[in-house]
Amino acid sequence: MEMASTSTPVTNSSLFSFSSSVSEKISVRLHQRIKTTRSSTILVCSSASNRAVADPVWDSWKPDKASTIPCFSDVLWPSAGAFAAMAILGKMDQVFAPKGISMTIAPLGAVCAVLFTTPSSPAAKKYNMFMAQIGCGAIGVLAFYVLGPGWLARSTALAASIAFMIYTRSPHPPAASLPILFIDGAKFHHLHLWYALFPGATACILLCLIQEIVSYFKDNFKF
């Protein structure tokens, strides 16, 4: 009986020391893992932040990584559509030449580029295109009649056109050149407020029809 009573405290103390050593080892390992996790998180966050800072600077000088080399038909049909658009507008120039009206204005070249190269972009949406063409054309006419020709009219008209496109949610960059074209182009002054509809918005109807043909050929005739 005496031996049993003396051996029990030894066993309990050894068990206690063993459990305490095990718990210390576990706590040390947990602490090391927490340190490793924190350091890796910091490295990931810092590398991500570095990429976020560096990407906008360098990526703007590189082609889209997800883009692939287009097939020949994807190059041919938009180019053919632009050629057809300018050819038709040129023929219309010959018809309207006695009236002093020109259809082949520079902003329509930019419209062709938007419609035929990026047909799914916001600038190619029909609402954006016609809203911006009509609104910016009218702004150019008003700026010319209020401020007269010169830098002040051009600057005011351009600023008002950008504000108009932002407010109406109709971003269409080619339309921003319409006010400057009217202010500097004496051959358009006789159109007065009709310039808001002609030649910009009217010609865009033709360009939209050609865009539909180009899209059909791109989808159905690939090579």
Residue pairs with C-beta under 8 A, 6 or more apart in sequence:
71 222
71 223
72 223
73 217
73 218
73 221
73 222
73 223
74 218
74 222
77 214
77 217
77 218
77 221
78 116
78 117
78 214
78 218
79 116
80 214
81 112
81 115
81 116
81 210
81 211
81 213
81 214
82 112
82 113
82 116
84 210
85 108
85 112
85 206
85 207
85 210
86 104
86 108
86 109
86 112
88 206
88 210
89 103
89 104
89 108
89 203
89 206
90 103
90 104
92 103
93 101
93 102
93 103
93 104
96 102
96 103
100 187
100 190
101 191
101 198
101 199
102 187
102 199
103 199
103 203
105 181
105 199
105 200
105 203
106 177
106 181
107 174
107 175
107 177
107 178
107 181
107 200
108 174
108 199
108 200
108 203
108 204
108 207
110 173
110 174
110 177
111 129
111 174
111 203
111 204
111 207
112 207
114 121
114 123
114 124
114 129
114 172
114 173
114 174
115 124
115 207
115 208
115 210
115 211
116 211
116 214
118 124
119 211
119 215
122 128
122 171
123 129
123 171
123 172
123 173
123 174
124 211
126 208
127 170
128 165
128 169
128 170
128 171
128 172
129 170
129 172
129 175
129 204
129 208
130 201
130 204
131 165
131 168
131 170
131 172
132 161
132 164
132 165
132 168
132 170
132 171
132 172
132 175
132 176
133 172
133 175
133 178
133 200
133 201
133 204
134 196
134 197
134 200
134 201
135 161
135 164
135 165
135 168
135 170
135 175
135 196
136 161
136 164
136 165
136 175
136 176
136 178
136 179
137 175
137 178
137 179
137 182
137 195
137 196
137 197
137 200
137 201
138 193
138 195
138 196
139 157
139 160
139 161
139 164
139 179
140 157
140 161
140 178
140 179
140 180
140 181
140 182
140 183
140 195
141 182
141 192
141 193
141 195
141 196
143 153
143 154
143 156
143 157
143 160
143 179
143 183
144 153
144 157
144 182
144 183
144 189
146 153
147 153
147 156
149 183
149 184
153 183
154 179
154 180
154 183
154 184
157 179
157 180
157 183
158 176
158 179
158 180
160 179
161 175
161 176
161 178
161 179
162 176
164 170
165 171
165 172
165 175
165 176
175 200
178 195
178 200
181 188
182 188
182 189
182 195
188 195
191 198
